[in-house]
Amino acid sequence: MILLKWIGINRETNSGTISSQEESLMTGFICSDGGDKLFGFENFGNTCYANSVLQTLYYSKPFRDGVMRYPKPISVSPNIQNTESFSDDSATHLEESSFDLSLSFASSSLISHKSSNNSHTHMNGTRLHSRSFDASFYKKNNLMDNTMLLNNDETYKNRRLMGKFNVNIDSSHCSTYGMRESLFTCVRDIFASIIQSHVKDGICSPTKLIEVLRRENEFFRGNLHQDAHEFLNYLLNVILESIEEHDKLNTHTNGNISINGESNCSVSAKWFHSIFEGVLTSEIQCLTCESITSHDESFLDLSIDVNKNTSVTSCLNSFFSPEILAGNNKFYCDFCGDLQEAEKRIKIKRLPKILALHLKRFRCIEENGNYTFSKLFHTVVYPYYLRLSNTTDDANDPDRLYELYAVVVHLGSGPYHGHYVSVIKTELGWTLFDDERVVPVNEIFVRRFFGDLPGEATAYVLFYQTLDITL
């Protein structure tokens, strides 16, 4: 008998009780929008940075709905072409684990069992060991309870491959909705495959997305450790570019974009702007003539400095605090016609529906002309609910209340190595997504990554969404 005791979960196999997530996965009803699905993502050796971000985007309902409606909605059909086992290329590098981090849900009767004897190799055939984490790694980083009992007889890989439904997305369906292949179409294909799958949990292999990512951006090629925030920023910008490019390629009819001669009012980049894009107003006041110069700048996320023993609210207050421009940093005032001391203020003019906060935990140090990066393990407390007060007088909905729905966690001592996981509030409750592993957790678990506990696991990107969010 296997006993898993995660933080907040005391489930014994002989108790006869099951969790709410288990009960939901075992029921026959499947939500049409895919919000009740729990799919892990396969790791291709070093792609945990992408997996953690993709999970947070999938469980943003307005973003998921927007993706599935653009450029036109697709009908939900159970006849999606999924596979019950990975292809030879994609299944080969699932790392074996001597301990069980799977949900262990009793849903295997929903699918047929199929074993696999493939070896563990990377996409290019090179054997990798970077994703082989033993129990001590998770224990050190507060990802598992001390009372967790290990099972050395049955490997994680075999349990997942034999008892879960697997989706390998190694081709693009962009032509079916009239777009060129891009990261956006790859994301859409991933979302569609999960939503249209006839089971609620399994493993998704984003083969095509990683292929396109490495083809389009050499920074993400190779097997080096990548940065989850850099991927998030790049992905969102590329998605926006793809949408705007597609809009321009289509003719406009009465202000609406026409696709194949049919007007589609929902087709527009506005849906993306309304979800992630906010607007900052920078005001600079000359301290000599007191004139004010201002300009607006859009943002998709905010990167904030972190200090010792602080909170996200305090970090945001520092981000928006006034700055005196003096000395070599004086401001050129057009009214005075000269360099003058000035005061700079930043305020929020438009609040996004999804607020992504990047905690700048990696610090660059210069010594004798050499630059090195280190990680800041400062304690940064993040709240479940957040309200931004530094808004302009004409800001839309200045009292908007945000709720934490996802945390991307970095495990490691520095920016060049480590691991990323995400903790997300799904429709089934808080859940830990660790590549192929999907584990239910409770609300207390979400607060284990302030940086005040032993280990190297700290929150890196926080995702807040408006409580009354709608598209």
N, C-alpha and C positions, 0 to 999 in steps of 0.2 A: 504494500500500500504506500502511496506517495502522499506526503503531507506538505502543503505549501502554506506558509504563514507570512503573508506580506503585511506590511504596515497597515493596520486598520482592517485586516481580513483574517478571521480565525475560522477557517473552513477545514474540517476533518472529513476524510473520506467515509468514515463510518457514521457520520452524523445524520446523513440522509438529507441534508439541506444543501441548497444551491444558491449562488448569488443572483442578484437581479440581472447582471450581465449574462450569466449562463442561461437564465430562464428566457431572456429576450432572444439569445442566439438559437435556442432550441425551438422557439415557436415558429410556426410555418409562415406567419405574416411578415412580409418584407416591405419597408417603406419605399415609396417610389423615388424619393430624392436621395437615397443612399446614406442618409444620416445615421442609420442603425447598423452600418457595416463596420467591421473591425478587421482590416487587412494590414498585415505587416508588409514591409518593402524589403526586397532582397538587397543585400550589400555586395557590391562588386569589388570588394577588397578595401576601398577607402571612400565609399560613397555615403557614409552615415550622415555627412553634412547635408546632402541633398535629401535623403530620406526624412530627416527630422523636420526640414522645412516643408517638404511636400505634404507631410501629415498635417501640419498646422494649417496649410492652405486648404486641404480637402475638408477639414472640419470647420472651416469658416463658411457657414451656410450661404451668406450672400455672395461670396466669391465662387463657391461651387455652383450655385444656381446661375450666376452670371456667365461662367465658363460654358455651362451646358446649354445656355440660350443663344450663344454667339457662334457663328453668325446667324444661325436660326436654331430653334429648339429641335432636339431629337426625341423621337418617341421611345419610351421605355419598353424594352422587349426582353424576355428571358432567354432569347435565342442568341445571346452574345457568344462569340466564338472564344470561349475559355478552354484551358486544358487542365486536366486533373493531375498532371505532373509536369515538371519543368522540361524544357528541351535540353538536349545534350549540352548546349553551350551555356544555358542560363542556370541550370540546376547544379552545376559541378562545383561551385565554390561556396555553398552553404556550409559554414563552419560548424563542426560538431561541438557539442557542449556536454559536459559531464553532469550538468544539473538542469533542472526543468524550469524554464522561465516562460513557458507557454501558458495559455489560459487553461489548458487541460479541460476544455469544455466537452461535455458528452454530446457533441454534435456530429461525431464521425458517421453516424448512421445516415446522415443526409447525403453523403457522397460515397463514391466507390473508393476502395483502398487500392493504392498502387505503390509498390516499393520502388526504390532507386538504388543502384549500385555505382553511381557516378563518382569519380574522384573529385577532389576539391581543387579547382583551378580557376584562374582569372579569365576574363573575357578573351584575352589574347593567348590563353593557354599556359600562362606562367603561374606556377603554384605560389599562393600567398599565405602568409601566417599572421598578417596584421590584425585580423578580426578574431583571433583566437584568445578570448578572455576567459580566465578561469574564475572560480567562485570567489577567490580572494579579491579580485579586481572589483567585483560588484559589492562585496561586503565592505571593502575599504571606502568606497564612494557612496555608502548609505543607500544602495539600490536594492538591498534585500535584508530581511530581518535575520537576526542571529539564530533564530530558532528554525530557520528553513532547513528541511531535511533534503539531502541530495539523493539522486537516483543514478547509480553508475551503470546499471544494466541496459537501459534503453537510451539511446542518444537522442538529443534534441532534433537533429535533422530527420531521423527516421520517423519520429513521432509526428513531425509537421508534414512531411511528404506523404505519409501514409494516412494521416487523419485530417488533412485540411485540403481545401480547394485552392489550386494555384493558377494564377493568371500570368502568362508571359506575353508582354507587349513588345514584340520585336519588329513590328512593321507599323507603317503610318496609314491612317485612314483620312488624311487631310483632303484628298481629292473628292471625297464624298460630300464635303460641305464647302468646296470651292476655295480652299486656302492652300498656300504653299507650305511645305513642311517647315516647322519651326518649333521652338520650345513650347509655344502656346498650344500648337496642335498636339504635341506629345502629352502635355498636361491634360488636355481635353480627352485624349484617348485613354489615359490612365483613369481619369474620373469616370468616363463612360463605362469602362470595363468593370470597375468596382460596382458602380451603381446597377448595372445590368446583370451582374452575376446572380445566379440562382441560389446562392448560399450567403450567409452573413459574415463568415470569417474565413481567412485564408492568407495566402501570400501573393503579393503582386511583384512581378519582375519588370521594372521600368527600363528594359534594355534599350529601346529606341531613344528615350530621353537622354540617357547617359551618352549614347552614341552621338546625338545631335549636339549636346552640350560640349563635348570634347572636340567635335568638328568645328563648331562656331567660335569657341574661345580656347586658345591654347593654354590659358592659365589653369584650366581644369583638367588638362591632359596629364598623363602619368599617374603615379601611385603615391604622390605626396599628400600629406594631411592638408585639407582645405578648410576654409573658414565659412561657417554656416551663414553668417550675416552677409558676407560678400556674395555668396550664392543667392540669398534672398533678394538683395538689392539688384543684382544682375538679372535675375529671373523676372522680377516685377517690371523692370525697365524694358526688357526684351518683349515681354507679353504686351505691354502698352504699345511699343513700336509695331508689333505684328498686327495689333488691332487697328491702329491708325493707318498703317500701310494698306490693309485690306479695305478699310473704308474709302480711301482715296482711289483705289482701283475700281470701285463700283460707281455706277452712275447714280445721280440723285434725282428723286422724283418727289416734288412737293415737299422738299426738305427732308425726306426719308430716303434711305439707301435702298436701291432696287437690286435684288439678286435674282438672276435668271428671269428678269421681267416681272417679278413679284415684289411689291413693296413690303418691307419688313420694318415696322416702327421700332422694334426692339434692338435693331442693329445699330450700334454706335459705341464709341469709346467712352461715352458718358458713364456707362455703368461701372467701368473700371475706376474712372476718376472719382466717382461718388463713394467708392468703398475705401480705397487706400490713400488717395491724395488729399493732403491738407495744404494749407497756405500759411506761411509765416510772413509777417510784416516786420521789416527792419527799419527802425526810426533812429535817425542821427540828429541830435540837436546841438547846434553850435553854441558853445558857452560864451561867445563874444556877442553875437547879434541875436541869439536865441531862435534863429530860423530852424525849421525842421525839414529834413529831407527823408523821404521814405521810399521803399521799393518792396514789392512782393516777390516771394520765392516759394515755389511748390516743393513738397517733400512727400516721400513714400514711407519713410521711417525716421525716427529721431535717434541720433547717437548721443548718449549723455555720459559725461565723466562720472567716475565713482570715487568716493572717498571712504576713509575708514569709518566703520560703525555709523552708517547712515541709512537712509531709506530712499526709495524711488521718488517720493514726494520731495524730499530735500534735494535730491539730484536735479529734479526738474526745476525747482526754485533757483538753484545755482545756474542752470542752463539759461533761464530767462532773466537773471539778475542784471542790472545795468552795468555797463563797462565804460570806463573813462579812456578816451583816446588821447594820449599825450605823448610827449617825447618824440621818439622816432615813429610813433604810430598816430601822429596828428591827422586830423581830417581836413581835406581841402574844401573850404566853404566857398561856393559860387557867389554868395552875396557879399562876403568880405573880400573875395579875390585873393585869399592867402590860406596857408595852413593854420588851423586853429585847434585848440583843445575842444573836445566835444564829448557828449554822452550818447552811448549807443544802447538801444533797448530792442529786444525781440519779443514780439507778441504773436499769438495765434489768431489769424483772421478767419480761417475756415478749418473746422475740426473734421478729421476723417471718421468714417464709420468703424474702420479697423485701425487701431493705433498700435504700431509696432515700435517698441523701445529697445534699442541696442545698448547694453551695458558695456562700456569700453573697458574691458578687463585686461586687455593686452597693452603693455606699455613699451615704448621704444626708448632705449637708453643709448646715448652716444658716449663713447670713451676712447680717446686717442684715435679719433677718426673712424672707429668701428661701431657699427650699430647692432644692438642685440634687443630681442624682445623677451619680456617676462610677463607672467600672469599675476594680476592683482587678486589676492584672496580676501579682499575687504568684505565685511559683512554689509550687505545691501538688502534691507527688508522691503519686500514688495507686497502691496495690499491686494485683496481680492477685488476691491472696488476702488475706482480712481476718478477724480474730477479735476480737470485742468482749470486753473484760475487766471492764468496769464493770457487773457484774450483781449482783442480789441473791442471798442465800444460797439462796432457794427458786426461783431462775430455772429455766425449762425448758431443758435442753440448753445449759448455760452455755459449753461449749467448742465450740459450733457454728462451723464454718468456712465462710466465704462466699467465693464466686468472682465476680470482676468479669465481667459479661456485656453491659453496655451503658454508653455514655457519650453524654450529650447535650452537644453542643459549641456554644458561642456564639461567633460571629464578629462583631466590631464593637467600637467604642470606648466604647459606653455602652448604657444600658438602653432608649433610645428609638429605636434604629436598629440594623441589623445583620442577622444571618441565623443560623438554627439548622440543624444537621445531627446525625445520630446515627451512632455507630460501634457495631456490635452483633456479638456472637459468635453466629452462627446455626449450624444443623446443618452448613452447608456451609463454615464458617470465618468469620473476622472480615470484616465487610462495612461499607462506608460507604454510608449512606442519605442522599441529598441531594435531597429531594423526589422528582421523577421519575427522578433518576439513582441507579443502584445499582452500586457499584464494589467488587470484591474487594480487600482489603488484608491485610497480615500483622500479626502481633502487635506488632511494633516500631512500626507506625503508630499503634497505640492509645495509645502513650505520648508522642505529639507535642503533647499539649494540657495539659501541666503548667503552662504559662505562662512557660517559660524560653526559648522560641524566639522569633525575630522574628515579627511579625505580631500579629493580634488574636484568634486562635482559642484559646480556653481551655475546659477542661472545666467544665461548669455543674451537671449532675446526674449522679451516678454510681449505677448499679444493680448491686447484688450479690445473688446468689442462693445459697441453701444448696446445698452440693454434693450431698447425698443427698436432694434435694427430691422430695416426693411430695404429692399432694392428700389 
